[in-house]
Each structure stands twice: as C-alpha cells, then as structure tokens.
C-alpha cells in the first residue's frame, strides 16, 4: 500500500506584495505538509523576509490567498495567527533580555494556556506550565541555564532560547527567520540539532529562511528558491543543488 499523503498545514496561493511601485513579492505559491521541513533561500533582496511577513500576518498581501490548516487567514492579524497555531522567530532575536530563560518560557506557556488575562493561576495550572517548560528546556539543552538572564547568554544560546519560547506556544507551524545567523560552527551545530530534533518528532511543519547552505541542505525536505520576489525553483535538496538557474542566481556557479 502507498503511504497516505500528509495533510496540508500551509497553502500560499499566488501571493504578491507591493510597496508603491516596488514589487517585493510577485505571484508566489507554496504548500507545506504536516511534519515537513521547508527551507526558503535566495539572494539578498529576493523577498524572503517579506514573504515570511505575509505568512505570519505582519504584512497584508496585495494579492493572493493564505490558508492555514484549511482556514483562510489572508486578512487575519499576526496575534490571531499565533493563537491558532503559528509561531515565528526573527532575524534579530526577539526575547526579553532582562528576564531569565525560565521567565521567557513562562510568559509563552501562560499565553498558550490562555492565562495571560487571568489575575491568578491555580496550583494545578502552575504545575502543568512548569512541566511544559521543563520538557522544552530538556529538548533545547537549556536546563543548566534556566536562571540566567537571556541578555547575558551567548548569541547562539539566545537564538535557542527564542526558539524554545516559540515552542511554548504549541505551534503546528514554526517559522524560523535565519536561525543560524551570526553563529560560529559550534553554535550553528547546536541550533541545527535542535531544529533536526523538532523535525524528527514530526509534530509540526517547519519553514525556515537561511543563508547557511550547510544548514539548508542538511535539514530540508524541500527547498523553495526566490529571486527578485518571484519563485525561481522548488524541489528536493538534490534537485536544487543540480538546478542551473539556482547555481547561476544564488549558489554562484556558472550553468
């Protein structure tokens, strides 16, 4: 028997974004299945971050449609997309540097549990949040740094802490914007291992933007290539590596 196709988590149909006369994203479509790890690559200025902003709700598209788990979210604001199962990290780490690792994760876990507007939380509820945080700390390798202020951590640990905080939201779609940016080899290894472990668990779809081709080709099931705001190519890592247009436009090799 053939394997059943995996359910679609994200469907982006013919999406475009204009800023006045500038076309930042032009007629791009993308489908991501549950448990898939998709990488988005392209030269600087290719429209990758704008495309992420459209998926996550920070920008409204000028054209096209975005569907998350069968629900049209094209006009839905970013905070509502988080509430229904999307989470995102950014090129520049977005966490609370003056709080500890634990406190950052606690904020996310309480939001995910719907407690942020509650004046008090019961003992049982606090225990459930603590267990969730401990699971994520163990998965991310941050257990020994739980009481450290995030702002005092090394850059790589800050990125891991940001991903860990996103996980407290229990996303079914995790969007990672250049997770290995600015890292040395050891830090890149640590964050790549975390992403690989999340992928192997198969519980969420992961879409990442990344310039480090070692990370991209080591992790991705499929790769989408953007160039000048448009879709240039899409395929397996092997297909993308052999694609003459990609070599010419991005990988720096002659066709």
C-alpha positions, 0 to 999 in steps of 0.5 A: 500500500502507498503511504497516505499523503500528509495533510496540508498545514500551509497553502500560499496561493499566488501571493504578491506584495507591493510597496508603491511601485516596488514589487517585493513579492510577485505571484508566489505559491507554496504548500507545506505538509504536516511534519515537513521541513521547508527551507526558503533561500535566495539572494539578498533582496529576493523577498524572503523576509517579506514573504515570511511577513505575509505568512505570519500576518505582519504584512497584508498581501496585495494579492493572493490567498493564505490558508492555514490548516484549511482556514483562510487567514489572508486578512487575519492579524499576526496575534490571531495567527499565533493563537491558532497555531503559528509561531515565528522567530526573527532575524534579530532575536526577539526575547526579553533580555532582562528576564531569565530563560525560565521567565521567557518560557513562562510568559509563552506557556501562560499565553498558550494556556490562555492565562495571560488575562487571568489575575491568578493561576491555580496550583494545578495550572502552575504545575502543568506550565512548569512541566511544559517548560521543563520538557522544552528546556530538556529538548533545547539543552537549556536546563543548566541555564534556566536562571540566567538572564537571556541578555547575558547568554551567548548569541547562539544560546539566545537564538535557542532560547527564542526558539524554545519560547516559540515552542511554548506556544504549541505551534503546528507551524514554526517559522524560523527567520535565519536561525543560524545567523551570526553563529560560529560552527559550534553554535550553528551545530547546536541550533541545527540539532535542535531544529533536526530534533523538532523535525524528527518528532514530526509534530509540526511543519517547519519553514525556515529562511537561511543563508547557511547552505550547510544548514539548508541542505542538511535539514530540508525536505524541500527547498523553495528558491526566490529571486527578485520576489518571484519563485525561481525553483522548488524541489528536493535538496538534490534537485536544487543543488543540480538546478542551473538557474539556482547555481547561476542566481544564488549558489554562484556557479556558472550553468 
